[in-house]
Amino acid sequence: MLSKNTLGLALAGSLILAGSVVLVVQGTATPQETQEKTLKKVPVPRSKPESGAQMYNDYCAACHGLSGKGDGPAIEFLKAPPLDLTMMAQRNGGKFPTAHFETVLRFGTEKHPHGTSDMPIWGQLFRASDPETSGVAALRIHNLSSYVESMQQK
């Protein structure tokens, strides 16, 4: 079993892109020069499992964007563009693919559209964040899935 400090460091390290990401402009470039952006790693907040919206904002929006369209501030640091989450139902015959979405959260994807490590496997991280409380990881995944389902374009 991991200590709370080790667990916290592991979660923070694993959730860098998917969690709280801050883009910082460095240098003193003139308006005509391009400014180099760097990714600043910050601690990831521990969202309440009851709030799908808050978990989405804390864990997903950096890449998928607040609107879910795949336009988050961290996209330039990813190997592949993130999925537009608002179109999942349209791409699935008008029905949100709940089972598929929850499976990806739990186990990752076989196709690795995010490269090898851009999108964390949330199931493992959620279980690690609440090891003493059974069922919390499942609650997190269910509530996050329900929130993303509510974002679907009609």
N, C-alpha and C positions, 0 to 999 in steps of 0.2 A: 504494500500500500504506500502511496506517495504521501509525503508530508504536505501540509497546507502550503508552505513556502515553495516546495518543489512543484506542486500542482499549479500554483499561481504563476510561477515562471514558465511552466510548460504551456499553460493556456495562453498567457500573454504572447509567447513566442509563436505559438501555432495560429493565433488569431490576428496576426499583424495586418494582413490585407483585408480580411473579412470583417474585422472589428473596427475599432476607432483608428482611423488613419487621418493624419494631418499632412497636407501638402504645404511645404515651406519654400518660399522663393528665396534663393540665396544669391549673394552678389549684389553689385550696384550697376546693373545693366541700364543703359539708356533705353527709352521707349522703342528705338529702332532695332535694338539688339534683342535676340531671344533670351528669355530668362530660363535658366536651368532649374527644374523642379526636382526636389528630392523627397523621398518618403521618410517621414519622421515616425519612429515607432513609439507608441504610447500605450499605457495600460488599457486593457479592454474592460469595460464596465461589466458587471455581473447583473444582467437584466432579470427581472422577475419572470418566472416561467408562465405566469398567467397572462402576460401581455404579448400577444403576437406582434403587435405594432412596434412596441419598444424593442423586442428582440430583433425584428427586422432592421430597425434604425441602427441598433448597436452592432449587429453582426453581418448584415447583408448590404446595407445602403452604400458603403464605401465603394463597392464594386458595381452592384446592380442599380444604384441610384435611388434617391428617395422615392421617385415615382415608379421604380421597378423596370425602367426601360433599358437598363444596361449602360447608364451614363454616369456612373459614380465617379468621384474625383480620383480614385486609384486606378482607373482603367489603363492609363498609359504605362503602368508598371506591370500589367498582366501579359502573359504569353499569348492569350487569345481573348477576344472581346467577350464580356459576360452576356449571358442569355437575357433577352427581354422577357422578364417574368410576366408581364401583362398580357402576353400573347399565347401563353401555354394552353389555354382552353381552345382558342381558335385553331392552333396547330394540332389539336386533338379532337377534331370533330365537334367542337362547341362544348365539350365537357372537360372540366379541370381534372388532370391526371393525378389525383390525390395519392394513390398507391405508389406511382412512379416517383412523384416528388418526395414523398416520405422515405422511399427506399434510397434515393440519391442523398438525402440528408443523413440517413443512417450509415450508409456504406460507401458513398462516393459513386463515381460512374466508371463503367468499363472503358468508355471511349476517351476519357481524360480530356475533355474540351478545354479545360483550364490548364493544360500542361500537366506537370507531375505534382505540383503542390500549391498552386494559387488558391484553389478553393479547399478549405479544410473539410474533413469528414466530420460533420457536426455531431453525429450520433456518438462517436468516441469522445469528443470534447464535452458534450453535454453530460455523458455518463461520468466522466472524470471530474466535472465541476460539482456534481452532487452525489458522490459515491455512497454516502450514508443514507440517502433517501431514495428508495426504489420507486420507479415510476416517474420521477421528475424529468428524465431525459425524454421519455415518451410524451409527457405533457408538453414539453418545450417543442418537440417536433410537430405534434398535433396542432398546437396554437400557432406556430409559425406557418404551417401549411394552410390553416384556415385563413390567416391574414393574407397570404399571397393569393389564395383563391379569391378573396374579396377585391383584389386589385385588378382582376381580369377585365379586359376590354370587351364590351358587348358587340 
